[in-house]
Amino acid sequence: MAEQHSDQQFVEYVVKAIVNHPEDVSTDRTVDEMGVLITLKVNPEDMGYVIGRSGQTARSLRTLLKIVGAKNNARVNLKIFEPEGSRRPPRREYADAAPSMSSHEDVSTEMVDDLKI
């Protein structure tokens, strides 16, 4: 096994703590003229935990990783590998998948009209 750097260890440590299949977490670290790129792979069932609601967990992880990189005078970026079978549809399908809610006339309240609260 290749030597792991502190940025790579950090990503694995945090991600393993939040997923259901920590044994499936792996990272690949490459360095080029742009800086360090860490590619994260997780079990497809765990993608939601890594991405988070509206991408908040992934964004936070990237922010913390940049701080770890800055401490070592390196520009570090994180790429999350999306395997086939991950729970979210590809980005281009989002617009088609979301129902249009352009006016209130589209929404039926029939089912809750008789509720007594």
C-alpha positions in Angstrom: 0.0 0.0 0.0 1.3 3.4 -0.9 2.1 6.0 1.7 -0.8 8.2 2.6 -0.4 12.0 3.1 -2.2 13.9 5.8 -4.8 15.4 3.4 -5.7 11.9 2.1 -5.8 10.5 5.7 -8.1 13.3 6.7 -10.6 12.7 4.0 -10.7 8.9 4.7 -11.0 9.5 8.5 -14.0 11.9 8.2 -15.8 10.0 5.4 -15.4 6.6 7.2 -17.0 8.2 10.3 -20.2 9.3 8.4 -20.9 6.3 6.1 -22.6 2.9 6.7 -19.9 1.0 4.7 -16.5 2.4 5.9 -14.7 -0.6 4.5 -15.7 0.6 1.0 -14.1 4.0 1.4 -11.0 4.6 -0.7 -9.0 7.5 -2.0 -6.6 8.1 -4.8 -4.2 11.1 -4.6 -2.6 12.7 -7.7 -0.4 15.7 -7.9 0.1 17.9 -11.0 0.8 21.6 -11.8 -2.7 22.5 -10.6 -2.1 21.0 -7.1 -3.3 17.9 -5.3 -6.5 16.1 -6.4 -8.0 13.5 -4.0 -10.6 11.2 -5.7 -13.0 9.7 -3.2 -14.8 6.4 -3.8 -17.6 5.2 -1.5 -20.3 2.5 -1.6 -23.1 3.7 -3.9 -25.5 3.5 -0.9 -23.4 6.0 1.0 -23.4 8.7 -1.6 -26.2 10.6 0.1 -24.2 10.8 3.3 -21.1 12.1 1.6 -22.9 14.6 -0.6 -25.4 15.8 2.0 -28.5 17.8 1.6 -28.0 20.3 -1.2 -24.3 19.3 -1.3 -23.7 20.8 2.1 -21.6 17.9 3.5 -19.4 17.7 0.3 -18.9 21.5 0.4 -17.9 21.4 4.0 -15.5 18.5 3.5 -13.9 20.5 0.6 -13.6 23.6 2.7 -11.9 21.7 5.6 -9.6 19.9 3.1 -8.5 23.2 1.6 -7.5 24.3 5.2 -5.5 21.1 5.7 -3.8 21.7 2.3 -3.1 25.4 3.1 -1.3 24.2 6.3 1.0 22.2 4.1 1.3 24.9 1.4 -0.6 22.8 -1.1 -3.7 23.5 -3.2 -6.0 20.5 -2.5 -9.2 19.6 -4.3 -11.7 16.8 -3.8 -13.4 14.9 -6.5 -16.2 12.5 -5.4 -16.4 9.6 -7.8 -20.0 8.8 -8.6 -20.4 5.1 -9.5 -23.2 3.6 -11.5 -26.2 3.0 -9.2 -25.7 6.0 -7.0 -29.0 7.3 -5.6 -29.1 10.7 -7.3 -29.8 11.1 -11.0 -27.1 12.7 -13.2 -27.1 16.5 -13.1 -28.6 17.0 -16.5 -31.8 15.2 -15.5 -32.5 17.4 -12.5 -34.4 20.0 -14.5 -36.6 17.3 -16.1 -37.2 15.4 -12.9 -38.5 18.3 -10.8 -42.2 19.0 -11.3 -43.0 22.5 -12.3 -44.7 24.5 -9.6 -45.2 27.7 -11.5 -48.6 28.6 -10.0 -50.7 27.7 -7.1 -53.3 26.3 -9.4 -51.1 23.2 -10.1 -51.4 22.1 -6.4 -54.4 20.2 -5.2 -55.3 20.5 -1.6 -58.2 18.2 -1.9 -56.7 15.5 0.4 -56.2 17.9 3.3 -59.3 20.1 3.0 -61.2 18.2 5.7 -58.4 17.9 8.2 -59.2 19.2 11.7 -56.1 20.6 13.3 
